[in-house]
Amino acid sequence: DYAMTPAVAVDILTLDSATCPPCRYMVDAVDAAIAVGGVPVERHERKLVNPDGPGWMRALGVEQVPSICIDGRPVFASRIPDRRTLVAALVAAAQTKGLEPVCAPECQNDA
């Protein structure tokens, strides 16, 4: 249950970021946002090449890859968000859960 996790849950649905360049860019975008966002995050890459990948895709309601789901909701489908947009989405999700983001200095200027 995503509502009960003590952090923002981020699922990145990819074919496989090791072999799919757009998937790698999506994973890198999430990692960059996490690094400056100051939000506690549980990040998982859900690879469609793994046996459980298609199940994750169905469970999260994702129709395109790569996609980013935040707390179980598809937020960015087949579109790599800029860092500022992704940080804002993570901060909003944290605030919804009552988590107080601790923004790194660079996210205030560069997010």
C-alpha positions in Angstrom: 0.0 0.0 0.0 1.7 3.2 -1.2 -0.2 5.4 1.3 1.5 3.6 4.2 5.1 3.8 3.0 7.3 6.2 5.0 8.7 7.7 1.8 7.6 8.7 -1.6 7.5 5.5 -3.7 8.8 6.0 -7.3 8.4 3.2 -9.8 10.2 3.6 -13.1 8.8 1.3 -15.7 11.3 0.5 -18.4 12.1 -2.1 -20.9 15.6 -2.3 -19.3 17.6 0.8 -18.7 20.8 -1.1 -19.5 19.8 -1.5 -23.1 17.1 1.1 -23.8 18.5 4.7 -24.0 15.2 6.5 -23.3 14.7 4.2 -20.3 18.2 5.1 -19.1 17.5 8.8 -19.5 14.3 8.4 -17.4 16.1 6.5 -14.6 18.9 9.2 -14.7 16.2 12.0 -14.5 14.7 10.4 -11.4 18.1 9.9 -9.8 19.0 13.5 -10.4 15.7 14.7 -8.9 16.2 12.5 -5.9 19.7 13.9 -5.3 18.5 17.5 -5.0 14.9 17.1 -4.0 15.4 16.5 -0.3 12.5 14.0 -0.2 12.7 10.5 1.2 12.2 8.2 -1.8 12.0 4.5 -2.3 13.0 4.1 -6.0 12.4 0.9 -8.0 13.1 0.2 -11.7 10.4 -2.2 -12.9 11.9 -3.8 -16.0 9.5 -5.3 -18.5 12.2 -7.9 -19.5 11.8 -9.4 -16.0 9.0 -11.9 -15.4 7.2 -9.6 -13.0 7.5 -6.5 -15.2 4.2 -6.9 -17.2 2.4 -7.4 -13.9 3.7 -4.2 -12.5 2.7 -2.4 -15.7 -0.9 -3.7 -15.4 -1.0 -3.0 -11.6 0.1 0.6 -12.0 -2.1 1.2 -15.1 0.9 2.1 -17.3 0.4 1.8 -21.0 3.7 3.3 -22.3 7.4 2.9 -21.4 9.4 4.5 -20.0 7.0 5.8 -17.4 7.3 7.2 -13.9 4.8 6.4 -11.2 4.7 8.3 -7.9 3.0 6.6 -5.0 1.3 4.1 -7.4 0.0 6.7 -9.9 1.3 7.1 -13.4 2.6 10.7 -13.6 5.0 10.9 -16.5 4.3 8.5 -19.4 6.8 8.2 -22.2 8.0 11.7 -21.5 11.1 12.6 -19.6 10.4 15.5 -17.3 12.9 18.3 -16.6 14.4 18.2 -13.2 12.4 21.1 -11.8 9.1 19.4 -12.8 10.1 16.1 -11.3 11.4 17.6 -8.0 8.1 19.5 -7.7 6.1 16.3 -8.2 8.2 14.5 -5.5 7.9 17.4 -3.1 4.1 17.5 -3.7 3.8 13.7 -3.0 5.9 14.1 0.1 3.7 16.9 1.4 0.6 14.8 0.7 2.0 12.1 3.0 2.9 14.7 5.7 6.6 14.4 5.0 8.6 17.6 5.2 11.1 17.9 2.3 14.5 19.1 3.3 15.7 20.8 0.1 19.3 20.7 -0.7 20.7 24.2 -1.5 21.0 23.5 -5.2 17.4 22.5 -5.5 16.2 25.9 -4.5 18.3 27.5 -7.3 18.6 24.7 -9.9 15.8 22.3 -9.4 
